[in-house]
Amino acid sequence: MTDAAPRRVALLGSTGSIGRQAIDVIASDPGLTVVALAAGRNAALLVDQARLLRPVRVVVADDATRSALDGLPAGIEVGVGESALVELAVRDDVDIVVIGTGGIVSLRPVLAALAAGKIVATANKETLVAGGHLVMPLARRLADAYQAEHGPGGALGTALGWLRPIDSEHSAIWQCLAGEDLESVDRLILTASGGPFREGPVDLGDVTPAMALRHPTWTMGAKITIDSATLANKGLEVIEARWLYDVSPDRIDVVVHPQSVVHSAVLFRDGSLKAQLGTPDMRLPIQYALTYPARHASRVAGPDLLAIGRLDFASPDVSRFPALQIARKAARLGSRATATLIAADEVAVARFLAGTLSFPGIAGLLDQAVERFGASGDQEPSYADLVALDAEVRAACQTAVIAGSVAR
Ligand SMILES: NC(=O)c1ccc[n+]([C@@H]2O[C@H](COP(=O)([O-])OP(=O)(O)OC[C@H]3O[C@@H](n4cnc5c(N)ncnc54)[C@H](OP(=O)(O)O)[C@@H]3O)[C@@H](O)[C@H]2O)c1
């Protein structure tokens, strides 16, 4: 691998919010081609995408979805399940693997891609929250090998050149760190929109799924939108940042910034604060991860500071939104606790959306799960241990909700 920009893309999660926006970016950049697409169960959209982009291979989650791929152009190979995702991530004709799936379904493909020397661009935070201790050493090893061969510098001479963040906050920090030494960082500052309930209702028990799905500034998939409303998302981002930038969680601040224009900032030890600003549109960080270190023209307009007028900042209200502190507690405990946190959160959010758990019950379930499963045991679990833990925590959380041991 040279510093030549990656051109051939495998996109995992192509039918989701991130996936669709990634396709928008790729389709408008003649330097990029899609070699492979993977989705879960949305067969109709995957077929449309395959018609547009003509990948060599597509992968779906199960046989039922495979049977529903009516109209897939002839000659496109079809794979099914997690092993097929791994095969897709290590193909010889793939330079960069873009992760737009939720949950930990892509952890194995990410590990395989990095082990095979592929660049990974990830919007998915769960992969790092659960498996940062497995993922980051692979990215660092690739960067070290690159430096040993090519000398210092270059887009691939750092771990972040290999494991590129797409989450807007982490992309912002990555951009702020360009040309800087990690040693000179004092604190990282993650901004948070504060979600739709910053100013009420007073009783969060009244919050319905429809209310929580109305995010004030970003249009995203349902899971992350609910996570934004509870501030669990910001907690997951603190953990994600801890791995990406090798900064301890107590040096990562969260500041509520309702306009979502300042995407995040870095405070350096000399007192300088660098922030990255932009229109809240995920196509920008997706494109930056694909074209790094180059900046290509995009269809997203820059922020109009005069029209925005003012930028507000406030402390997060952790008494109303305890999920942020629960995530910090999990981060202090280690990877077993943070893997527990995301498994519990998937159950909690699904239950809330199904109307069988209250909005405050989400944080209640996270707290219970971290206490029960995260506080002891090996805090650097192997991949196999993570998979087993994930299943155990999910089952226990379902039981806890059914048994009513968290506030419904
Ligand atoms: N949306 C955003 O703006 C945003 C911003 C920052 C970070 N993120 C992070 O990005 C990730 C994705 O978020 P999202 O909002 O794009 O989620 P989403 O809209 O729910 O999309 C998830 C994608 O994953 C696919 N998928 C599910 N199970 C799969 C499986 N077993 N194999 C392959 N693909 C599978 C889904 O396929 P089907 O739909 O076909 O079932 C869909 O394409 C999350 O980790 C989120 O935290 C998202």
Ligand as a Chemical Component Dictionary entry (heavy atoms), coordinates in Angstrom:
data_LIG
# 
_chem_comp.id                   LIG 
_chem_comp.type                 NON-POLYMER 
_chem_comp.pdbx_formal_charge   0 
_chem_comp.three_letter_code    LIG 
# 
loop_
_chem_comp_atom.comp_id 
_chem_comp_atom.atom_id 
_chem_comp_atom.alt_atom_id 
_chem_comp_atom.type_symbol 
_chem_comp_atom.charge 
_chem_comp_atom.model_Cartn_x 
_chem_comp_atom.model_Cartn_y 
_chem_comp_atom.model_Cartn_z 
_chem_comp_atom.pdbx_ordinal 
LIG N1  N1  N 0  -26.799 8.094  10.980 1  
LIG C1  C1  C 0  -25.880 8.966  11.333 2  
LIG O1  O1  O 0  -25.960 10.137 10.949 3  
LIG C2  C2  C 0  -24.722 8.548  12.187 4  
LIG C3  C3  C 0  -23.814 9.527  12.632 5  
LIG C4  C4  C 0  -22.704 9.130  13.361 6  
LIG C5  C5  C 0  -22.511 7.800  13.658 7  
LIG N2  N2  N 1  -23.404 6.868  13.229 8  
LIG C6  C6  C 0  -23.163 5.455  13.570 9  
LIG O2  O2  O 0  -23.165 4.711  12.358 10 
LIG C7  C7  C 0  -23.720 3.423  12.564 11 
LIG C8  C8  C 0  -24.908 3.245  11.616 12 
LIG O3  O3  O 0  -25.909 4.203  11.938 13 
LIG P1  P1  P 0  -27.153 4.467  10.972 14 
LIG O4  O4  O 0  -27.882 5.590  11.607 15 
LIG O5  O5  O -1 -26.704 4.583  9.557  16 
LIG O6  O6  O 0  -27.982 3.111  11.193 17 
LIG P2  P2  P 0  -29.149 2.503  10.324 18 
LIG O7  O7  O 0  -29.792 3.560  9.505  19 
LIG O8  O8  O 0  -29.991 1.698  11.232 20 
LIG O9  O9  O 0  -28.381 1.521  9.296  21 
LIG C9  C9  C 0  -27.785 0.310  9.706  22 
LIG C10 C10 C 0  -27.293 -0.443 8.484  23 
LIG O10 O10 O 0  -26.732 -1.692 8.905  24 
LIG C11 C11 C 0  -27.314 -2.725 8.124  25 
LIG N3  N3  N 0  -27.289 -3.987 8.812  26 
LIG C12 C12 C 0  -28.009 -4.370 9.889  27 
LIG N4  N4  N 0  -27.727 -5.654 10.194 28 
LIG C13 C13 C 0  -26.794 -6.072 9.309  29 
LIG C14 C14 C 0  -26.107 -7.295 9.099  30 
LIG N5  N5  N 0  -26.331 -8.354 9.883  31 
LIG N6  N6  N 0  -25.226 -7.378 8.073  32 
LIG C15 C15 C 0  -25.008 -6.302 7.273  33 
LIG N7  N7  N 0  -25.620 -5.121 7.416  34 
LIG C16 C16 C 0  -26.508 -5.014 8.423  35 
LIG C17 C17 C 0  -28.727 -2.233 7.851  36 
LIG O11 O11 O 0  -29.303 -2.969 6.803  37 
LIG P3  P3  P 0  -30.897 -3.065 6.506  38 
LIG O12 O12 O 0  -31.449 -1.698 6.728  39 
LIG O13 O13 O 0  -30.893 -3.499 5.082  40 
LIG O14 O14 O 0  -31.466 -4.084 7.426  41 
LIG C18 C18 C 0  -28.407 -0.787 7.498  42 
LIG O15 O15 O 0  -27.886 -0.739 6.189  43 
LIG C19 C19 C 0  -24.103 3.371  14.049 44 
LIG O16 O16 O 0  -23.061 2.777  14.753 45 
LIG C20 C20 C 0  -24.243 4.835  14.431 46 
LIG O17 O17 O 0  -23.985 5.061  15.809 47 
LIG C21 C21 C 0  -24.485 7.208  12.508 48 
# 
loop_
_chem_comp_bond.comp_id 
_chem_comp_bond.atom_id_1 
_chem_comp_bond.atom_id_2 
_chem_comp_bond.value_order 
_chem_comp_bond.pdbx_ordinal 
LIG N1  C1  SING 1  
LIG C1  O1  DOUB 2  
LIG C1  C2  SING 3  
LIG C2  C3  SING 4  
LIG C2  C21 DOUB 5  
LIG C3  C4  DOUB 6  
LIG C4  C5  SING 7  
LIG C5  N2  DOUB 8  
LIG N2  C6  SING 9  
LIG N2  C21 SING 10 
LIG C6  O2  SING 11 
LIG C6  C20 SING 12 
LIG O2  C7  SING 13 
LIG C7  C8  SING 14 
LIG C7  C19 SING 15 
LIG C8  O3  SING 16 
LIG O3  P1  SING 17 
LIG P1  O4  DOUB 18 
LIG P1  O5  SING 19 
LIG P1  O6  SING 20 
LIG O6  P2  SING 21 
LIG P2  O7  DOUB 22 
LIG P2  O8  SING 23 
LIG P2  O9  SING 24 
LIG O9  C9  SING 25 
LIG C9  C10 SING 26 
LIG C10 O10 SING 27 
LIG C10 C18 SING 28 
LIG O10 C11 SING 29 
LIG C11 N3  SING 30 
LIG C11 C17 SING 31 
LIG N3  C12 SING 32 
LIG N3  C16 SING 33 
LIG C12 N4  DOUB 34 
LIG N4  C13 SING 35 
LIG C13 C14 SING 36 
LIG C13 C16 DOUB 37 
LIG C14 N5  SING 38 
LIG C14 N6  DOUB 39 
LIG N6  C15 SING 40 
LIG C15 N7  DOUB 41 
LIG N7  C16 SING 42 
LIG C17 O11 SING 43 
LIG C17 C18 SING 44 
LIG O11 P3  SING 45 
LIG P3  O12 DOUB 46 
LIG P3  O13 SING 47 
LIG P3  O14 SING 48 
LIG C18 O15 SING 49 
LIG C19 O16 SING 50 
LIG C19 C20 SING 51 
LIG C20 O17 SING 52 
# 
